[in-house]
Amino acid sequence: MIFYNPAGAPELGCEHCGCRWYDRMNNACYECGAEVTPQMLAEYEQALKDFLARQQAPG
């Protein structure tokens, strides 16, 4: 699940419980312990690339 903060930047959210807090050392959600899958990370990375492209676009 991807959330967008007020500045429009993507934030990775838990697909299971909806929270936005991840333990990056253990690759899991702090709230429910769900694992962050490679697919979730790929979707987040693409959203981040899209955000950066919009930030760098003229106009």
mmCIF file as gemmi writes it, N, C-alpha and C atoms, coordinates in Angstrom:
data_model
loop_
_atom_site.group_PDB
_atom_site.id
_atom_site.type_symbol
_atom_site.label_atom_id
_atom_site.label_alt_id
_atom_site.label_comp_id
_atom_site.label_asym_id
_atom_site.label_entity_id
_atom_site.label_seq_id
_atom_site.pdbx_PDB_ins_code
_atom_site.Cartn_x
_atom_site.Cartn_y
_atom_site.Cartn_z
_atom_site.occupancy
_atom_site.B_iso_or_equiv
_atom_site.pdbx_formal_charge
_atom_site.auth_seq_id
_atom_site.auth_asym_id
_atom_site.pdbx_PDB_model_num
ATOM 1 N N . MET Axp A 1 ? 0.858 -1.158 0 1 0 ? 1 A 1
ATOM 2 C CA . MET Axp A 1 ? 0 0 0 1 0 ? 1 A 1
ATOM 3 C C . MET Axp A 1 ? 0.909 1.227 0 1 0 ? 1 A 1
ATOM 4 N N . ILE Axp A 2 ? 0.602 2.148 -0.862 1 0 ? 2 A 1
ATOM 5 C CA . ILE Axp A 2 ? 1.388 3.373 -0.929 1 0 ? 2 A 1
ATOM 6 C C . ILE Axp A 2 ? 0.497 4.546 -0.547 1 0 ? 2 A 1
ATOM 7 N N . PHE Axp A 3 ? 0.979 5.323 0.412 1 0 ? 3 A 1
ATOM 8 C CA . PHE Axp A 3 ? 0.32 6.556 0.825 1 0 ? 3 A 1
ATOM 9 C C . PHE Axp A 3 ? 1.124 7.707 0.242 1 0 ? 3 A 1
ATOM 10 N N . TYR Axp A 4 ? 0.512 8.858 0.122 1 0 ? 4 A 1
ATOM 11 C CA . TYR Axp A 4 ? 1.228 10.054 -0.333 1 0 ? 4 A 1
ATOM 12 C C . TYR Axp A 4 ? 1.122 11.117 0.748 1 0 ? 4 A 1
ATOM 13 N N . ASN Axp A 5 ? 2.282 11.636 1.156 1 0 ? 5 A 1
ATOM 14 C CA . ASN Axp A 5 ? 2.286 12.655 2.204 1 0 ? 5 A 1
ATOM 15 C C . ASN Axp A 5 ? 1.824 13.989 1.616 1 0 ? 5 A 1
ATOM 16 N N . PRO Axp A 6 ? 1.631 15.011 2.448 1 0 ? 6 A 1
ATOM 17 C CA . PRO Axp A 6 ? 1.128 16.292 1.945 1 0 ? 6 A 1
ATOM 18 C C . PRO Axp A 6 ? 1.99 16.923 0.84 1 0 ? 6 A 1
ATOM 19 N N . ALA Axp A 7 ? 3.274 16.613 0.816 1 0 ? 7 A 1
ATOM 20 C CA . ALA Axp A 7 ? 4.151 17.145 -0.225 1 0 ? 7 A 1
ATOM 21 C C . ALA Axp A 7 ? 4.049 16.332 -1.518 1 0 ? 7 A 1
ATOM 22 N N . GLY Axp A 8 ? 3.304 15.224 -1.48 1 0 ? 8 A 1
ATOM 23 C CA . GLY Axp A 8 ? 3.124 14.384 -2.654 1 0 ? 8 A 1
ATOM 24 C C . GLY Axp A 8 ? 4.107 13.237 -2.766 1 0 ? 8 A 1
ATOM 25 N N . ALA Axp A 9 ? 4.994 13.113 -1.8 1 0 ? 9 A 1
ATOM 26 C CA . ALA Axp A 9 ? 5.973 12.028 -1.824 1 0 ? 9 A 1
ATOM 27 C C . ALA Axp A 9 ? 5.33 10.719 -1.359 1 0 ? 9 A 1
ATOM 28 N N . PRO Axp A 10 ? 5.721 9.604 -1.98 1 0 ? 10 A 1
ATOM 29 C CA . PRO Axp A 10 ? 5.152 8.324 -1.58 1 0 ? 10 A 1
ATOM 30 C C . PRO Axp A 10 ? 5.727 7.829 -0.263 1 0 ? 10 A 1
ATOM 31 N N . GLU Axp A 11 ? 4.892 7.111 0.474 1 0 ? 11 A 1
ATOM 32 C CA . GLU Axp A 11 ? 5.312 6.45 1.715 1 0 ? 11 A 1
ATOM 33 C C . GLU Axp A 11 ? 4.776 5.029 1.673 1 0 ? 11 A 1
ATOM 34 N N . LEU Axp A 12 ? 5.597 4.092 2.07 1 0 ? 12 A 1
ATOM 35 C CA . LEU Axp A 12 ? 5.191 2.69 2.069 1 0 ? 12 A 1
ATOM 36 C C . LEU Axp A 12 ? 4.331 2.405 3.286 1 0 ? 12 A 1
ATOM 37 N N . GLY Axp A 13 ? 3.174 1.802 3.061 1 0 ? 13 A 1
ATOM 38 C CA . GLY Axp A 13 ? 2.27 1.431 4.135 1 0 ? 13 A 1
ATOM 39 C C . GLY Axp A 13 ? 2.059 -0.066 4.154 1 0 ? 13 A 1
ATOM 40 N N . CYS Axp A 14 ? 1.669 -0.595 5.282 1 0 ? 14 A 1
ATOM 41 C CA . CYS Axp A 14 ? 1.46 -2.027 5.443 1 0 ? 14 A 1
ATOM 42 C C . CYS Axp A 14 ? 0.181 -2.469 4.729 1 0 ? 14 A 1
ATOM 43 N N . GLU Axp A 15 ? 0.287 -3.511 3.929 1 0 ? 15 A 1
ATOM 44 C CA . GLU Axp A 15 ? -0.864 -4.051 3.207 1 0 ? 15 A 1
ATOM 45 C C . GLU Axp A 15 ? -1.834 -4.761 4.154 1 0 ? 15 A 1
ATOM 46 N N . HIS Axp A 16 ? -1.358 -5.158 5.328 1 0 ? 16 A 1
ATOM 47 C CA . HIS Axp A 16 ? -2.185 -5.933 6.252 1 0 ? 16 A 1
ATOM 48 C C . HIS Axp A 16 ? -2.931 -5.07 7.26 1 0 ? 16 A 1
ATOM 49 N N . CYS Axp A 17 ? -2.221 -4.14 7.902 1 0 ? 17 A 1
ATOM 50 C CA . CYS Axp A 17 ? -2.867 -3.357 8.957 1 0 ? 17 A 1
ATOM 51 C C . CYS Axp A 17 ? -3.002 -1.872 8.618 1 0 ? 17 A 1
ATOM 52 N N . GLY Axp A 18 ? -2.335 -1.428 7.541 1 0 ? 18 A 1
ATOM 53 C CA . GLY Axp A 18 ? -2.479 -0.051 7.102 1 0 ? 18 A 1
ATOM 54 C C . GLY Axp A 18 ? -1.552 0.951 7.755 1 0 ? 18 A 1
ATOM 55 N N . CYS Axp A 19 ? -0.721 0.526 8.688 1 0 ? 19 A 1
ATOM 56 C CA . CYS Axp A 19 ? 0.172 1.501 9.327 1 0 ? 19 A 1
ATOM 57 C C . CYS Axp A 19 ? 1.331 1.844 8.399 1 0 ? 19 A 1
ATOM 58 N N . ARG Axp A 20 ? 2.06 2.881 8.736 1 0 ? 20 A 1
ATOM 59 C CA . ARG Axp A 20 ? 3.173 3.352 7.911 1 0 ? 20 A 1
ATOM 60 C C . ARG Axp A 20 ? 4.514 3.138 8.59 1 0 ? 20 A 1
ATOM 61 N N . TRP Axp A 21 ? 4.582 2.286 9.57 1 0 ? 21 A 1
ATOM 62 C CA . TRP Axp A 21 ? 5.804 2.113 10.344 1 0 ? 21 A 1
ATOM 63 C C . TRP Axp A 21 ? 6.439 0.764 10.062 1 0 ? 21 A 1
ATOM 64 N N . TYR Axp A 22 ? 7.627 0.785 9.483 1 0 ? 22 A 1
ATOM 65 C CA . TYR Axp A 22 ? 8.338 -0.437 9.148 1 0 ? 22 A 1
ATOM 66 C C . TYR Axp A 22 ? 9.676 -0.488 9.853 1 0 ? 22 A 1
ATOM 67 N N . ASP Axp A 23 ? 10.012 -1.669 10.295 1 0 ? 23 A 1
ATOM 68 C CA . ASP Axp A 23 ? 11.336 -1.944 10.847 1 0 ? 23 A 1
ATOM 69 C C . ASP Axp A 23 ? 12.195 -2.366 9.663 1 0 ? 23 A 1
ATOM 70 N N . ARG Axp A 24 ? 12.992 -1.467 9.157 1 0 ? 24 A 1
ATOM 71 C CA . ARG Axp A 24 ? 13.787 -1.765 7.972 1 0 ? 24 A 1
ATOM 72 C C . ARG Axp A 24 ? 14.922 -2.735 8.265 1 0 ? 24 A 1
ATOM 73 N N . MET Axp A 25 ? 15.302 -2.87 9.499 1 0 ? 25 A 1
ATOM 74 C CA . MET Axp A 25 ? 16.345 -3.841 9.868 1 0 ? 25 A 1
ATOM 75 C C . MET Axp A 25 ? 15.81 -5.271 9.753 1 0 ? 25 A 1
ATOM 76 N N . ASN Axp A 26 ? 14.531 -5.459 10.076 1 0 ? 26 A 1
ATOM 77 C CA . ASN Axp A 26 ? 13.923 -6.792 10.031 1 0 ? 26 A 1
ATOM 78 C C . ASN Axp A 26 ? 12.965 -6.952 8.857 1 0 ? 26 A 1
ATOM 79 N N . ASN Axp A 27 ? 12.797 -5.889 8.061 1 0 ? 27 A 1
ATOM 80 C CA . ASN Axp A 27 ? 11.942 -5.921 6.887 1 0 ? 27 A 1
ATOM 81 C C . ASN Axp A 27 ? 10.512 -6.348 7.219 1 0 ? 27 A 1
ATOM 82 N N . ALA Axp A 28 ? 9.971 -5.75 8.274 1 0 ? 28 A 1
ATOM 83 C CA . ALA Axp A 28 ? 8.615 -6.115 8.713 1 0 ? 28 A 1
ATOM 84 C C . ALA Axp A 28 ? 7.905 -4.907 9.323 1 0 ? 28 A 1
ATOM 85 N N . CYS Axp A 29 ? 6.581 -4.992 9.363 1 0 ? 29 A 1
ATOM 86 C CA . CYS Axp A 29 ? 5.75 -3.954 9.958 1 0 ? 29 A 1
ATOM 87 C C . CYS Axp A 29 ? 5.915 -3.965 11.482 1 0 ? 29 A 1
ATOM 88 N N . TYR Axp A 30 ? 6.033 -2.797 12.084 1 0 ? 30 A 1
ATOM 89 C CA . TYR Axp A 30 ? 6.115 -2.708 13.543 1 0 ? 30 A 1
ATOM 90 C C . TYR Axp A 30 ? 4.821 -3.135 14.216 1 0 ? 30 A 1
ATOM 91 N N . GLU Axp A 31 ? 3.69 -2.818 13.601 1 0 ? 31 A 1
ATOM 92 C CA . GLU Axp A 31 ? 2.391 -3.089 14.224 1 0 ? 31 A 1
ATOM 93 C C . GLU Axp A 31 ? 2.023 -4.564 14.205 1 0 ? 31 A 1
ATOM 94 N N . CYS Axp A 32 ? 2.035 -5.175 13.013 1 0 ? 32 A 1
ATOM 95 C CA . CYS Axp A 32 ? 1.513 -6.539 12.896 1 0 ? 32 A 1
ATOM 96 C C . CYS Axp A 32 ? 2.581 -7.572 12.552 1 0 ? 32 A 1
ATOM 97 N N . GLY Axp A 33 ? 3.789 -7.13 12.219 1 0 ? 33 A 1
ATOM 98 C CA . GLY Axp A 33 ? 4.868 -8.059 11.914 1 0 ? 33 A 1
ATOM 99 C C . GLY Axp A 33 ? 4.863 -8.588 10.492 1 0 ? 33 A 1
ATOM 100 N N . ALA Axp A 34 ? 3.962 -8.097 9.636 1 0 ? 34 A 1
ATOM 101 C CA . ALA Axp A 34 ? 3.899 -8.574 8.251 1 0 ? 34 A 1
ATOM 102 C C . ALA Axp A 34 ? 5.189 -8.228 7.516 1 0 ? 34 A 1
ATOM 103 N N . GLU Axp A 35 ? 5.659 -9.154 6.707 1 0 ? 35 A 1
ATOM 104 C CA . GLU Axp A 35 ? 6.881 -8.956 5.946 1 0 ? 35 A 1
ATOM 105 C C . GLU Axp A 35 ? 6.648 -8.011 4.775 1 0 ? 35 A 1
ATOM 106 N N . VAL Axp A 36 ? 7.639 -7.201 4.48 1 0 ? 36 A 1
ATOM 107 C CA . VAL Axp A 36 ? 7.613 -6.339 3.308 1 0 ? 36 A 1
ATOM 108 C C . VAL Axp A 36 ? 8.097 -7.204 2.141 1 0 ? 36 A 1
ATOM 109 N N . THR Axp A 37 ? 7.24 -7.416 1.157 1 0 ? 37 A 1
ATOM 110 C CA . THR Axp A 37 ? 7.586 -8.291 0.042 1 0 ? 37 A 1
ATOM 111 C C . THR Axp A 37 ? 8.399 -7.539 -1.011 1 0 ? 37 A 1
ATOM 112 N N . PRO Axp A 38 ? 9.135 -8.276 -1.834 1 0 ? 38 A 1
ATOM 113 C CA . PRO Axp A 38 ? 9.866 -7.626 -2.929 1 0 ? 38 A 1
ATOM 114 C C . PRO Axp A 38 ? 8.929 -6.867 -3.868 1 0 ? 38 A 1
ATOM 115 N N . GLN Axp A 39 ? 7.723 -7.367 -4.083 1 0 ? 39 A 1
ATOM 116 C CA . GLN Axp A 39 ? 6.753 -6.678 -4.936 1 0 ? 39 A 1
ATOM 117 C C . GLN Axp A 39 ? 6.364 -5.332 -4.327 1 0 ? 39 A 1
ATOM 118 N N . MET Axp A 40 ? 6.139 -5.297 -3.011 1 0 ? 40 A 1
ATOM 119 C CA . MET Axp A 40 ? 5.799 -4.045 -2.341 1 0 ? 40 A 1
ATOM 120 C C . MET Axp A 40 ? 6.939 -3.04 -2.486 1 0 ? 40 A 1
ATOM 121 N N . LEU Axp A 41 ? 8.17 -3.506 -2.317 1 0 ? 41 A 1
ATOM 122 C CA . LEU Axp A 41 ? 9.324 -2.615 -2.452 1 0 ? 41 A 1
ATOM 123 C C . LEU Axp A 41 ? 9.454 -2.103 -3.887 1 0 ? 41 A 1
ATOM 124 N N . ALA Axp A 42 ? 9.195 -2.958 -4.869 1 0 ? 42 A 1
ATOM 125 C CA . ALA Axp A 42 ? 9.279 -2.539 -6.271 1 0 ? 42 A 1
ATOM 126 C C . ALA Axp A 42 ? 8.221 -1.478 -6.586 1 0 ? 42 A 1
ATOM 127 N N . GLU Axp A 43 ? 7.005 -1.655 -6.068 1 0 ? 43 A 1
ATOM 128 C CA . GLU Axp A 43 ? 5.952 -0.664 -6.283 1 0 ? 43 A 1
ATOM 129 C C . GLU Axp A 43 ? 6.314 0.668 -5.635 1 0 ? 43 A 1
ATOM 130 N N . TYR Axp A 44 ? 6.889 0.611 -4.439 1 0 ? 44 A 1
ATOM 131 C CA . TYR Axp A 44 ? 7.308 1.827 -3.755 1 0 ? 44 A 1
ATOM 132 C C . TYR Axp A 44 ? 8.428 2.527 -4.528 1 0 ? 44 A 1
ATOM 133 N N . GLU Axp A 45 ? 9.412 1.759 -4.985 1 0 ? 45 A 1
ATOM 134 C CA . GLU Axp A 45 ? 10.52 2.351 -5.735 1 0 ? 45 A 1
ATOM 135 C C . GLU Axp A 45 ? 10.026 3.015 -7.02 1 0 ? 45 A 1
ATOM 136 N N . GLN Axp A 46 ? 9.048 2.399 -7.688 1 0 ? 46 A 1
ATOM 137 C CA . GLN Axp A 46 ? 8.496 3.004 -8.898 1 0 ? 46 A 1
ATOM 138 C C . GLN Axp A 46 ? 7.747 4.291 -8.571 1 0 ? 46 A 1
ATOM 139 N N . ALA Axp A 47 ? 6.978 4.283 -7.487 1 0 ? 47 A 1
ATOM 140 C CA . ALA Axp A 47 ? 6.264 5.492 -7.069 1 0 ? 47 A 1
ATOM 141 C C . ALA Axp A 47 ? 7.25 6.603 -6.727 1 0 ? 47 A 1
ATOM 142 N N . LEU Axp A 48 ? 8.36 6.248 -6.109 1 0 ? 48 A 1
ATOM 143 C CA . LEU Axp A 48 ? 9.384 7.238 -5.767 1 0 ? 48 A 1
ATOM 144 C C . LEU Axp A 48 ? 10.03 7.804 -7.035 1 0 ? 48 A 1
ATOM 145 N N . LYS Axp A 49 ? 10.329 6.943 -8.004 1 0 ? 49 A 1
ATOM 146 C CA . LYS Axp A 49 ? 10.895 7.42 -9.273 1 0 ? 49 A 1
ATOM 147 C C . LYS Axp A 49 ? 9.924 8.36 -9.977 1 0 ? 49 A 1
ATOM 148 N N . ASP Axp A 50 ? 8.64 7.999 -9.977 1 0 ? 50 A 1
ATOM 149 C CA . ASP Axp A 50 ? 7.622 8.857 -10.595 1 0 ? 50 A 1
ATOM 150 C C . ASP Axp A 50 ? 7.547 10.215 -9.894 1 0 ? 50 A 1
ATOM 151 N N . PHE Axp A 51 ? 7.614 10.214 -8.579 1 0 ? 51 A 1
ATOM 152 C CA . PHE Axp A 51 ? 7.591 11.454 -7.803 1 0 ? 51 A 1
ATOM 153 C C . PHE Axp A 51 ? 8.794 12.324 -8.149 1 0 ? 51 A 1
ATOM 154 N N . LEU Axp A 52 ? 9.97 11.724 -8.183 1 0 ? 52 A 1
ATOM 155 C CA . LEU Axp A 52 ? 11.176 12.483 -8.498 1 0 ? 52 A 1
ATOM 156 C C . LEU Axp A 52 ? 11.132 13.043 -9.914 1 0 ? 52 A 1
ATOM 157 N N . ALA Axp A 53 ? 10.588 12.291 -10.856 1 0 ? 53 A 1
ATOM 158 C CA . ALA Axp A 53 ? 10.457 12.773 -12.228 1 0 ? 53 A 1
ATOM 159 C C . ALA Axp A 53 ? 9.518 13.977 -12.275 1 0 ? 53 A 1
ATOM 160 N N . ARG Axp A 54 ? 8.421 13.931 -11.521 1 0 ? 54 A 1
ATOM 161 C CA . ARG Axp A 54 ? 7.508 15.074 -11.489 1 0 ? 54 A 1
ATOM 162 C C . ARG Axp A 54 ? 8.174 16.292 -10.869 1 0 ? 54 A 1
ATOM 163 N N . GLN Axp A 55 ? 9.012 16.065 -9.868 1 0 ? 55 A 1
ATOM 164 C CA . GLN Axp A 55 ? 9.696 17.186 -9.21 1 0 ? 55 A 1
ATOM 165 C C . GLN Axp A 55 ? 10.716 17.856 -10.145 1 0 ? 55 A 1
ATOM 166 N N . GLN Axp A 56 ? 11.309 17.071 -11.013 1 0 ? 56 A 1
ATOM 167 C CA . GLN Axp A 56 ? 12.342 17.593 -11.906 1 0 ? 56 A 1
ATOM 168 C C . GLN Axp A 56 ? 11.782 18.111 -13.224 1 0 ? 56 A 1
ATOM 169 N N . ALA Axp A 57 ? 10.524 17.831 -13.488 1 0 ? 57 A 1
ATOM 170 C CA . ALA Axp A 57 ? 9.91 18.278 -14.754 1 0 ? 57 A 1
ATOM 171 C C . ALA Axp A 57 ? 9.771 19.794 -14.759 1 0 ? 57 A 1
ATOM 172 N N . PRO Axp A 58 ? 10.036 20.418 -15.889 1 0 ? 58 A 1
ATOM 173 C CA . PRO Axp A 58 ? 9.857 21.88 -15.958 1 0 ? 58 A 1
ATOM 174 C C . PRO Axp A 58 ? 8.396 22.27 -15.832 1 0 ? 58 A 1
ATOM 175 N N . GLY Axp A 59 ? 8.202 23.429 -15.243 1 0 ? 59 A 1
ATOM 176 C CA . GLY Axp A 59 ? 6.852 23.978 -15.121 1 0 ? 59 A 1
ATOM 177 C C . GLY Axp A 59 ? 6.197 23.55 -13.916 1 0 ? 59 A 1
